[in-house]
Amino acid sequence: MAGGKMMKIRMWVGAVGLGLALVVGAVAGSLITAKNQGLPLYTARVVPLYIATHEARGEGHAPLPMTFAPIVKPAMAAVVNISSSKMVRTPGAGPWAPLFNDPFFRQFFGDRFPFSIPRERREQSLGSGVIVSPEGYILTNNHVVEGATDIKVVLDDNRELKARIVGTDPKTDVAVLKVDAGNLPTLTLGDSSKVQVGDLVFAIGNPFGLSRTVTMGIVSATGRGNLGIEDYEDFIQTDAPINPGNSGGALINARGELIGINTAILSSGAQGNQGIGFAIPINMARQVMEQILRHGKVIRGYLGVTIQPVTPAIAKAFGLPQARGALVADVRPDSPAARSGLSRGDIILELSGQPIHESRELQLKIAQMAPGTTVRLKIFRNGQEREVSVRLDELPSQPPSRNNQDNEPSSALDGISVDELTPQVARQLGLSASMRGVVIVDVEPGSAAADAGLQRGDVIQEVNRQPVTSVREFERAVEQAGKNSVLLLVNRGGNTFYVVVEPY
């Protein structure tokens, strides 16, 4: 019995020894390999990894089909080709035409010369459209039919029909057309608010005049704005090629639902598509269409403020803990905002309980509200939050010019020279003779001021929220600011905006 026990002990010791030998050998092999490969020697630790297997499939990750024809084919039947024409006036021809059409020459002699009489010619335009009602209502872009005197629509069955413009909205680049036909194929409208980055999409249109072409891609971004394409921008960005002629066509999802109207490409001067296309969300286009059909035009709410983004630098200058909201750069006289006590320098943080993350959100939400609606604004003023109630008016058909929001404040005041703003200088700048401030007469190229966007002819009205009415007051204010950031209120062409100038 003792011998059997000793045998078991030997076997156990041998097994342990063999295990230790294997472990030591493996570690030594790893260390030798690391040394030979020039890798650092780290303490070994277990790293959790998630390794896919062919058998395991997560929820919602279905394999891609071999064909998208069942999705695309019915959608293509609802996309039409649109050709429009309009008469445009061109300068007269002849050897003396350049002279007679020169603005300086015409200032003195007017249109009394035969060579200066404009000529008319017919201009053709091609685009796409989407049938959204079996009764013949079509959505397209305003720029496809703008100014058109004759519009022809070619259906999927090659029928050619004359179309009339029901209404247009240049601010969103949406137009509604009508053809006299019934029982037409249509696209089901989806919900663009549910579109997510990564969603599969198809763009259908007539690029380069090629009838009903389909391209595929994904949603690259949502809520794109501040592109300077339209007044109201909330674009769906996609890498599905949107080429010339695709404007007004359909952007559909993997269920064949219409989620957008193709409108533009971003090519940075290059010809054709560069992988960045934009579509108007169908929710916005649908709202525009409903208003056109109900009122004959789009009616929008009007607050009466000029706003600009709240950058981190502006937030710091105003004492706002986080860069968010919309900064009020100007308040229109006798507007809802003016009557409610809003003032320049207020930062609007919420609209009726909804947070405003960026200035464009405020513009879009106000525009979607009916005139007469009373909204509650949470604003940040002088370091404190407060609430203001405002009853919206209707947006005027020709509202005051928008403030230039492209100036990105970034630097310091050392690179500018200013002079007194006299009534004569104010009038030359197109401003009121009673305007107060100092005028910028020189901006050093490459200076902090130039990088901040300041220009000759800009009028500085405030420095760090304090009015300046003379060069002496301006210099005193700059001296008081020292090496700290400076907040300027600038007037350019009658529009005011804030600029934060930070020293290098």
HELIX and SHEET records of a PDB file:
HELIX    1   1 ALA A    2  ASN A   36  1                                  35    
HELIX    2   2 ALA A   69  MET A   76  1                                   8    
HELIX    3   3 ALA A   97  PHE A  100  1                                   4    
HELIX    4   4 PRO A  103  PHE A  109  1                                   7    
HELIX    5   5 PRO A  114  SER A  116  5                                   3    
HELIX    6   6 ASN A  142  VAL A  145  1                                   4    
HELIX    7   7 SER A  192  LYS A  194  5                                   3    
HELIX    8   8 PRO A  207  GLY A  209  5                                   3    
HELIX    9   9 ILE A  282  HIS A  295  1                                  14    
HELIX   10  10 PRO A  312  PHE A  318  1                                   7    
HELIX   11  11 PRO A  336  ARG A  339  1                                   4    
HELIX   12  12 SER A  359  ALA A  367  1                                   9    
HELIX   13  13 PRO A  423  GLN A  428  1                                   6    
HELIX   14  14 ALA A  448  ASP A  451  1                                   4    
HELIX   15  15 VAL A  471  ALA A  481  1                                  11    
SHEET    1   A 7 VAL A  79  THR A  90  0                                        
SHEET    2   A 7 ARG A 119  ILE A 131 -1                                        
SHEET    3   A 7 TYR A 137  THR A 140 -1                                        
SHEET    4   A 7 VAL A 174  VAL A 179 -1                                        
SHEET    5   A 7 GLU A 160  ASP A 169 -1                                        
SHEET    6   A 7 ASP A 150  VAL A 154 -1                                        
SHEET    7   A 7 VAL A  79  THR A  90 -1                                        
SHEET    1   B 7 LEU A 200  GLY A 205  0                                        
SHEET    2   B 7 THR A 213  ARG A 224 -1                                        
SHEET    3   B 7 PHE A 235  THR A 238 -1                                        
SHEET    4   B 7 GLY A 277  PRO A 281 -1                                        
SHEET    5   B 7 LEU A 258  ILE A 265 -1                                        
SHEET    6   B 7 ALA A 250  ASN A 253 -1                                        
SHEET    7   B 7 LEU A 200  GLY A 205 -1                                        
SHEET    1   C 2 GLY A 301  TYR A 302  0                                        
SHEET    2   C 2 ASP A 393  GLU A 394 -1                                        
SHEET    1   D 4 VAL A 305  PRO A 309  0                                        
SHEET    2   D 4 ALA A 326  VAL A 331 -1                                        
SHEET    3   D 4 ILE A 347  LEU A 351 -1                                        
SHEET    4   D 4 GLN A 354  PRO A 355 -1                                        
SHEET    1   E 5 VAL A 305  PRO A 309  0                                        
SHEET    2   E 5 ALA A 326  VAL A 331 -1                                        
SHEET    3   E 5 ILE A 347  LEU A 351 -1                                        
SHEET    4   E 5 THR A 374  ARG A 381 -1                                        
SHEET    5   E 5 GLN A 384  ARG A 391 -1                                        
SHEET    1   F 4 ILE A 416  GLU A 420  0                                        
SHEET    2   F 4 VAL A 438  VAL A 443 -1                                        
SHEET    3   F 4 VAL A 459  VAL A 463 -1                                        
SHEET    4   F 4 GLN A 466  PRO A 467 -1                                        
SHEET    1   G 5 ILE A 416  GLU A 420  0                                        
SHEET    2   G 5 VAL A 438  VAL A 443 -1                                        
SHEET    3   G 5 VAL A 459  VAL A 463 -1                                        
SHEET    4   G 5 VAL A 486  ARG A 492 -1                                        
SHEET    5   G 5 ASN A 495  VAL A 501 -1                                        
END                                                                             
